[in-house]
């Protein structure tokens, strides 16, 4: 098996287009298989083994301010990098969710977030609207950026909580806005399997 040059991966990861392309292809494949399943079974009564799983992709994150050097050990040329996220989440019951996210953080470091949380429809008159609060273990904000998020150690391990507000456009597609503390807003597209 031949090795792929490291410049291939660095160009892909620097632009984020590799992850975006894979996620787009996956979401298209899932939506077409869901459509064909609904054609085969018009009443939709036969749920799949993947029922209750949601796949998410966040292509854009808005930072409230520019990155700045806050401590002597941080690099002088501090800049935010392109941020993207891929996640899989399982709805455990009417309100509980658990999931895992893989993302590139604001400083270009590969990061992970394993979480448990709650999702609610606050207005019965608008069932498409939902609020979500997740909390869990985060890894990836390593030295010299380990102090950029609270409750994080030098090796990149920490705990965090992330609130979100979202809207389900139909039974499969939805969007959500993740509030990343006092740093940023993350825009996320979700596909739920039924």
Backbone as CSV, one residue per row, in Angstrom:
resi,resn,N_x,N_y,N_z,CA_x,CA_y,CA_z,C_x,C_y,C_z
1,UNK,0.845,-1.175,0.000,0.000,0.000,0.000,0.890,1.236,0.000
2,UNK,0.691,2.123,-0.960,1.556,3.296,-1.050,1.113,4.369,-0.065
3,UNK,2.085,5.086,0.420,1.795,6.153,1.383,1.332,7.402,0.642
4,UNK,0.387,8.105,1.224,-0.090,9.359,0.651,0.781,10.472,1.213
5,UNK,1.299,11.336,0.344,2.173,12.404,0.839,1.463,13.268,1.872
6,UNK,2.218,13.708,2.878,1.626,14.526,3.944,1.115,15.860,3.410
7,UNK,1.680,16.343,2.289,1.182,17.606,1.734,-0.245,17.456,1.230
8,UNK,-0.639,16.248,0.801,-2.017,15.999,0.372,-2.974,16.272,1.517
9,UNK,-2.677,15.691,2.687,-3.574,15.858,3.834,-3.551,17.283,4.352
10,UNK,-2.384,17.929,4.382,-2.327,19.287,4.921,-3.101,20.255,4.038
11,UNK,-3.058,20.068,2.704,-3.847,20.941,1.832,-5.331,20.700,2.041
12,UNK,-5.734,19.433,2.170,-7.143,19.110,2.384,-7.632,19.682,3.709
13,UNK,-6.875,19.484,4.773,-7.303,19.932,6.094,-7.239,21.444,6.223
14,UNK,-6.292,22.076,5.553,-6.187,23.528,5.661,-7.409,24.205,5.068
15,UNK,-7.932,23.675,3.984,-9.086,24.316,3.360,-10.393,23.823,3.932
16,UNK,-10.413,22.657,4.527,-11.653,22.106,5.050,-12.517,21.497,3.961
17,UNK,-12.074,21.570,2.714,-12.894,21.077,1.619,-12.982,19.563,1.595
18,UNK,-11.963,18.883,2.070,-12.025,17.427,2.108,-13.160,16.956,2.992
19,UNK,-13.264,17.498,4.184,-14.342,17.134,5.110,-15.688,17.557,4.556
20,UNK,-15.745,18.738,3.953,-17.008,19.226,3.399,-17.487,18.318,2.274
21,UNK,-16.580,17.882,1.425,-16.952,17.002,0.320,-17.473,15.666,0.820
22,UNK,-16.788,15.088,1.793,-17.234,13.801,2.339,-18.585,13.931,3.015
23,UNK,-18.766,14.986,3.779,-20.031,15.179,4.485,-21.167,15.395,3.494
24,UNK,-20.944,16.193,2.458,-21.975,16.431,1.451,-22.367,15.137,0.760
25,UNK,-21.385,14.325,0.399,-21.676,13.047,-0.251,-22.464,12.125,0.671
26,UNK,-22.093,12.083,1.943,-22.790,11.244,2.909,-24.233,11.697,3.098
27,UNK,-24.443,13.006,3.246,-25.802,13.520,3.424,-26.663,13.268,2.191
28,UNK,-26.108,13.418,0.992,-26.866,13.134,-0.236,-27.238,11.659,-0.317
29,UNK,-26.299,10.785,0.011,-26.582,9.345,-0.023,-27.665,8.977,0.976
30,UNK,-27.598,9.543,2.161,-28.608,9.250,3.177,-29.979,9.763,2.773
31,UNK,-30.032,10.973,2.208,-31.334,11.515,1.835,-31.935,10.738,0.673
32,UNK,-31.118,10.275,-0.280,-31.667,9.489,-1.385,-32.120,8.115,-0.911
33,UNK,-31.406,7.509,0.040,-31.854,6.214,0.559,-33.116,6.377,1.390
34,UNK,-33.251,7.488,2.104,-34.475,7.745,2.864,-35.646,7.956,1.919
35,UNK,-35.403,8.652,0.786,-36.458,8.875,-0.185,-36.890,7.561,-0.817
36,UNK,-35.928,6.715,-1.190,-36.285,5.434,-1.800,-36.991,4.535,-0.803
37,UNK,-36.630,4.606,0.473,-37.324,3.812,1.486,-38.762,4.273,1.640
38,UNK,-39.008,5.591,1.543,-40.374,6.081,1.671,-41.199,5.718,0.448
39,UNK,-40.561,5.560,-0.728,-41.284,5.118,-1.917,-41.657,3.648,-1.775
40,UNK,-40.731,2.826,-1.253,-41.004,1.404,-1.070,-42.046,1.162,0.015
41,UNK,-42.034,1.975,1.054,-42.937,1.807,2.189,-43.624,3.146,2.449
42,UNK,-44.721,3.455,1.713,-45.308,4.784,1.763,-45.799,5.216,3.140
43,UNK,-46.233,4.278,3.988,-46.729,4.704,5.301,-45.593,4.963,6.284
44,UNK,-44.363,4.572,5.933,-43.190,4.860,6.762,-43.201,4.149,8.102
45,UNK,-43.981,3.083,8.237,-44.114,2.413,9.526,-42.909,1.546,9.871
46,UNK,-42.129,1.168,8.882,-40.978,0.298,9.119,-39.755,1.158,9.433
47,UNK,-39.374,1.237,10.723,-38.220,2.053,11.085,-36.938,1.249,10.895
48,UNK,-35.880,1.954,10.522,-34.611,1.281,10.264,-33.804,1.158,11.553
49,UNK,-32.715,0.404,11.463,-31.815,0.247,12.611,-31.137,1.570,12.954
50,UNK,-31.089,2.483,11.993,-30.461,3.784,12.213,-31.455,4.837,12.690
51,UNK,-32.684,4.437,12.921,-33.716,5.372,13.365,-33.293,6.056,14.667
52,UNK,-33.461,7.366,14.716,-33.091,8.126,15.902,-31.692,8.711,15.857
53,UNK,-30.904,8.343,14.849,-29.561,8.905,14.706,-29.626,10.185,13.886
54,UNK,-28.848,11.171,14.288,-28.733,12.427,13.556,-27.268,12.640,13.207
55,UNK,-27.015,12.954,11.934,-25.667,13.307,11.484,-25.634,14.808,11.267
56,UNK,-24.573,15.443,11.724,-24.473,16.888,11.599,-23.176,17.326,10.954
57,UNK,-23.254,18.467,10.280,-22.080,19.080,9.670,-22.167,20.590,9.904
58,UNK,-21.130,21.156,10.451,-21.066,22.598,10.676,-19.992,23.183,9.761
59,UNK,-20.411,23.863,8.688,-19.438,24.407,7.746,-18.914,25.792,8.094
60,UNK,-19.556,26.466,9.058,-19.168,27.852,9.320,-19.283,28.182,10.802
61,UNK,-18.287,28.887,11.307,-18.283,29.380,12.684,-17.931,30.861,12.663
62,UNK,-18.756,31.651,13.326,-18.524,33.094,13.421,-17.896,33.406,14.772
63,UNK,-16.695,33.972,14.754,-16.014,34.376,15.987,-16.386,35.821,16.302
64,UNK,-16.687,36.094,17.561,-17.082,37.439,17.986,-15.960,38.450,17.822
65,UNK,-14.729,38.001,17.927,-13.590,38.910,17.790,-12.419,38.153,17.178
66,UNK,-11.401,38.895,16.772,-10.197,38.282,16.228,-9.420,37.589,17.341
67,UNK,-8.667,36.581,16.953,-7.808,35.897,17.927,-6.748,36.881,18.404
68,UNK,-6.415,36.788,19.675,-5.376,37.669,20.205,-4.501,36.903,21.178
69,UNK,-3.279,37.334,21.237,-2.323,36.727,22.161,-2.669,37.182,23.571
70,UNK,-2.949,36.223,24.458,-3.333,36.546,25.828,-2.254,36.195,26.848
71,UNK,-1.335,35.294,26.466,-0.295,34.847,27.394,1.045,34.767,26.656
72,UNK,2.131,34.829,27.398,3.462,34.843,26.793,3.768,33.588,25.988
73,UNK,3.224,32.433,26.391,3.565,31.188,25.701,2.765,30.982,24.410
74,UNK,1.814,31.856,24.108,1.037,31.727,22.875,1.805,32.336,21.704
75,UNK,1.592,31.804,20.504,2.306,32.331,19.328,1.980,33.806,19.074
76,UNK,2.940,34.531,18.496,2.740,35.953,18.194,1.766,36.165,17.039
77,UNK,1.746,35.240,16.101,0.897,35.395,14.913,-0.460,34.700,15.105
78,UNK,-1.109,34.990,16.191,-2.381,34.372,16.558,-3.466,34.729,15.536
79,UNK,-4.073,33.703,14.919,-5.186,33.903,13.983,-6.129,32.715,14.097
80,UNK,-7.424,32.985,13.919,-8.381,31.879,13.887,-8.262,31.139,12.565
81,UNK,-8.327,29.843,12.631,-8.307,28.993,11.443,-9.746,28.645,11.056
82,UNK,-9.903,28.026,9.875,-11.222,27.572,9.437,-11.698,26.467,10.385
83,UNK,-12.931,26.572,10.857,-13.507,25.607,11.794,-14.599,24.818,11.084
84,UNK,-14.568,23.494,11.213,-15.637,22.628,10.710,-15.901,21.557,11.748
85,UNK,-17.074,20.923,11.653,-17.450,19.891,12.622,-18.279,18.818,11.930
86,UNK,-18.045,17.566,12.292,-18.877,16.422,11.907,-19.327,15.755,13.194
87,UNK,-20.624,15.406,13.294,-21.046,14.715,14.507,-22.122,13.686,14.228
88,UNK,-22.235,12.738,15.144,-23.291,11.720,15.144,-23.925,11.769,16.524
89,UNK,-25.258,11.814,16.530,-25.986,11.957,17.788,-27.164,10.993,17.792
90,UNK,-27.409,10.358,18.917,-28.510,9.401,19.067,-29.539,9.972,20.032
91,UNK,-30.785,9.979,19.611,-31.872,10.397,20.497,-32.234,9.193,21.358
92,UNK,-32.049,9.310,22.672,-32.259,8.192,23.589,-33.719,8.049,24.001
93,UNK,-34.420,9.168,24.136,-35.861,9.180,24.405,-36.388,10.541,23.956
94,UNK,-37.536,10.955,24.463,-38.129,12.217,24.008,-37.254,13.437,24.265
95,UNK,-36.404,13.389,25.284,-35.609,14.568,25.633,-34.105,14.332,25.701
96,UNK,-33.636,13.114,25.844,-32.213,12.859,26.065,-31.488,12.495,24.769
97,UNK,-30.270,13.032,24.631,-29.423,12.737,23.478,-28.007,12.425,23.963
98,UNK,-27.282,11.676,23.168,-25.862,11.409,23.415,-25.170,11.418,22.063
99,UNK,-23.926,11.885,22.028,-23.267,11.954,20.740,-21.772,12.137,20.827
100,UNK,-21.168,12.206,19.633,-19.733,12.392,19.487,-19.500,13.332,18.313
101,UNK,-18.623,14.305,18.499,-18.281,15.250,17.436,-16.776,15.239,17.208
102,UNK,-16.398,15.323,15.950,-15.000,15.473,15.553,-14.916,16.790,14.799
103,UNK,-13.978,17.648,15.181,-13.919,18.967,14.563,-12.498,19.508,14.548
104,UNK,-12.313,20.534,13.749,-11.062,21.280,13.744,-11.328,22.547,14.539
105,UNK,-10.580,22.754,15.625,-10.873,23.909,16.476,-10.357,25.211,15.847
106,UNK,-10.582,26.303,16.529,-10.246,27.634,16.009,-8.759,27.834,15.749
107,UNK,-7.929,26.915,16.234,-6.485,27.046,16.069,-5.914,25.920,15.208
108,UNK,-6.796,25.233,14.465,-6.377,24.209,13.521,-6.035,22.869,14.135
109,UNK,-6.370,22.655,15.396,-6.056,21.392,16.062,-7.233,20.424,15.934
110,UNK,-6.988,19.157,15.552,-8.069,18.170,15.530,-8.602,17.974,16.951
111,UNK,-9.921,17.988,17.093,-10.531,17.938,18.422,-11.743,17.019,18.433
112,UNK,-12.131,16.582,19.639,-13.262,15.679,19.810,-14.109,16.144,20.994
113,UNK,-15.416,15.795,20.930,-16.347,16.142,22.007,-17.329,14.986,22.155
114,UNK,-17.287,14.280,23.281,-18.245,13.212,23.600,-19.210,13.790,24.623
115,UNK,-20.514,13.677,24.356,-21.463,14.405,25.185,-22.768,13.658,25.443
116,UNK,-23.468,14.173,26.434,-24.819,13.748,26.805,-25.604,15.036,27.002
117,UNK,-26.885,15.020,26.675,-27.629,16.261,26.847,-29.125,16.099,26.753
118,UNK,-29.784,17.245,26.718,-31.239,17.305,26.695,-31.690,18.214,25.569
119,UNK,-32.792,17.812,24.922,-33.384,18.603,23.848,-34.872,18.774,24.147
120,UNK,-35.361,20.011,24.022,-36.751,20.318,24.349,-37.399,21.150,23.256
121,UNK,-38.715,20.998,23.091,-39.516,21.879,22.250,-40.203,22.853,23.218
122,UNK,-39.714,24.098,23.319,-40.230,25.019,24.335,-41.640,25.535,24.058
123,UNK,-42.053,25.557,22.789,-43.367,26.077,22.431,-44.182,24.990,21.736
124,UNK,-45.283,24.590,22.333,-46.113,23.545,21.717,-46.725,24.032,20.406
125,UNK,-46.886,25.341,20.254,-47.439,25.887,19.012,-46.417,25.882,17.874
126,UNK,-45.141,25.702,18.194,-44.071,25.675,17.189,-43.177,24.471,17.458
127,UNK,-43.634,23.260,17.077,-42.847,22.062,17.398,-41.526,21.955,16.636
128,UNK,-41.346,22.751,15.577,-40.087,22.701,14.826,-38.934,23.319,15.617
129,UNK,-39.246,24.252,16.509,-38.229,24.939,17.299,-37.761,24.043,18.442
130,UNK,-36.450,23.969,18.649,-35.946,23.204,19.792,-34.780,23.921,20.458
131,UNK,-34.616,23.627,21.728,-33.472,24.075,22.518,-32.705,22.840,22.952
132,UNK,-31.395,22.947,22.983,-30.565,21.803,23.356,-29.454,22.273,24.283
133,UNK,-29.139,21.450,25.268,-27.997,21.700,26.142,-27.239,20.391,26.281
134,UNK,-25.965,20.403,25.894,-25.132,19.208,26.018,-23.943,19.522,26.917
135,UNK,-23.418,18.490,27.534,-22.225,18.619,28.357,-21.408,17.353,28.240
136,UNK,-20.100,17.488,28.302,-19.277,16.295,28.188,-17.793,16.583,28.215
137,UNK,-17.052,15.620,27.706,-15.590,15.679,27.690,-15.138,16.199,26.331
138,UNK,-14.240,17.171,26.365,-13.683,17.729,25.136,-12.175,17.482,25.144
139,UNK,-11.629,17.225,23.960,-10.192,17.004,23.839,-9.703,17.670,22.563
140,UNK,-8.543,18.318,22.634,-7.945,18.860,21.426,-7.367,20.255,21.560
141,UNK,-7.815,21.020,22.534,-7.242,22.351,22.746,-5.966,22.180,23.562
142,UNK,-4.886,21.849,22.849,-3.611,21.534,23.499,-2.706,22.765,23.560
143,UNK,-1.647,22.638,24.377,-0.651,23.691,24.506,-0.207,24.142,23.123
144,UNK,-0.120,25.391,22.819,-0.238,26.558,23.677,-1.651,27.142,23.760
145,UNK,-2.662,26.438,23.277,-4.024,26.982,23.257,-4.919,26.390,24.342
146,UNK,-4.338,25.688,25.290,-5.131,25.001,26.312,-5.904,25.958,27.215
147,UNK,-5.505,27.195,27.298,-6.208,28.159,28.157,-7.300,28.924,27.404
148,UNK,-7.519,28.600,26.143,-8.534,29.302,25.361,-9.950,28.881,25.749
149,UNK,-10.088,27.718,26.378,-11.392,27.307,26.903,-11.232,27.006,28.394
150,UNK,-12.268,27.284,29.193,-12.157,27.020,30.634,-12.188,25.522,30.930
151,UNK,-11.740,25.145,32.105,-11.775,23.753,32.584,-11.079,22.797,31.630
152,UNK,-9.908,23.186,31.167,-9.131,22.405,30.210,-7.691,22.318,30.715
153,UNK,-7.042,21.153,30.527,-5.655,21.046,30.985,-4.668,21.208,29.829
154,UNK,-3.394,21.211,30.146,-2.329,21.444,29.172,-2.303,20.391,28.059
155,UNK,-2.745,19.168,28.368,-2.755,18.085,27.378,-3.998,18.101,26.498
156,UNK,-4.877,19.068,26.703,-6.038,19.215,25.835,-7.312,18.572,26.330
157,UNK,-7.331,18.024,27.533,-8.534,17.384,28.080,-9.294,18.363,28.957
158,UNK,-10.616,18.389,28.789,-11.425,19.272,29.605,-12.884,18.855,29.595
159,UNK,-13.691,19.618,30.304,-15.138,19.406,30.280,-15.786,20.710,29.824
160,UNK,-16.938,20.577,29.183,-17.606,21.765,28.671,-19.101,21.531,28.564
161,UNK,-19.840,22.605,28.380,-21.281,22.563,28.124,-21.557,23.477,26.936
162,UNK,-22.440,23.032,26.043,-22.744,23.811,24.846,-24.258,23.921,24.681
163,UNK,-24.802,25.137,24.786,-26.223,25.339,24.499,-26.426,25.559,23.000
164,UNK,-27.617,25.219,22.512,-27.935,25.404,21.099,-29.420,25.694,20.944
165,UNK,-29.751,26.355,19.854,-31.135,26.568,19.457,-31.241,26.100,18.016
166,UNK,-32.355,25.445,17.672,-32.461,24.896,16.332,-33.870,24.897,15.787
167,UNK,-33.965,24.501,14.508,-35.231,24.460,13.793,-35.212,23.234,12.885
168,UNK,-36.233,22.381,13.006,-36.374,21.222,12.127,-37.245,21.618,10.941
169,UNK,-36.658,21.633,9.739,-37.372,22.059,8.535,-38.415,21.037,8.103
170,UNK,-38.098,19.769,8.265,-39.040,18.677,8.003,-38.609,17.510,8.887
171,UNK,-39.117,16.309,8.631,-38.797,15.205,9.539,-37.349,14.739,9.437
172,UNK,-36.630,15.121,8.383,-35.228,14.708,8.232,-34.232,15.856,8.420
173,UNK,-34.501,17.013,7.861,-33.526,18.095,7.815,-33.791,19.159,8.870
174,UNK,-32.711,19.644,9.460,-32.807,20.711,10.446,-31.512,21.493,10.524
175,UNK,-31.572,22.594,11.219,-30.386,23.408,11.431,-30.321,23.829,12.886
176,UNK,-29.126,24.084,13.361,-28.993,24.560,14.732,-27.835,25.527,14.835
177,UNK,-27.938,26.384,15.844,-26.923,27.377,16.139,-26.341,27.038,17.502
178,UNK,-25.059,26.653,17.520,-24.371,26.294,18.764,-23.685,27.536,19.329
179,UNK,-23.918,27.809,20.602,-23.313,28.966,21.262,-22.040,28.487,21.966
180,UNK,-20.902,28.910,21.459,-19.606,28.457,21.970,-19.041,29.481,22.949
181,UNK,-19.682,29.562,24.090,-19.256,30.471,25.147,-19.225,31.908,24.693
182,UNK,-18.195,32.620,25.113,-18.046,34.021,24.722,-17.157,34.168,23.492
183,UNK,-16.950,33.046,22.766,-16.031,33.067,21.632,-16.687,33.096,20.265
184,UNK,-17.749,32.265,20.066,-18.229,32.093,18.698,-19.633,31.507,18.633
185,UNK,-20.208,31.572,17.424,-21.455,30.895,17.073,-21.139,29.918,15.954
186,UNK,-21.615,28.690,16.077,-21.379,27.669,15.062,-22.702,27.326,14.387
187,UNK,-22.728,27.389,13.052,-23.915,27.083,12.269,-23.830,25.637,11.801
188,UNK,-24.859,24.842,12.107,-24.816,23.398,11.861,-26.051,22.932,11.094
189,UNK,-25.852,22.036,10.130,-26.909,21.388,9.364,-27.024,19.951,9.850
190,UNK,-28.260,19.476,10.101,-28.489,18.128,10.631,-29.368,17.309,9.702
191,UNK,-29.093,16.017,9.648,-29.948,15.061,8.943,-30.306,13.948,9.924
192,UNK,-31.608,13.776,10.187,-32.084,12.770,11.134,-32.685,11.595,10.382
193,UNK,-32.290,10.391,10.767,-32.835,9.173,10.160,-34.043,8.715,10.963
194,UNK,-35.097,8.366,10.274,-36.348,7.938,10.931,-36.616,6.483,10.661
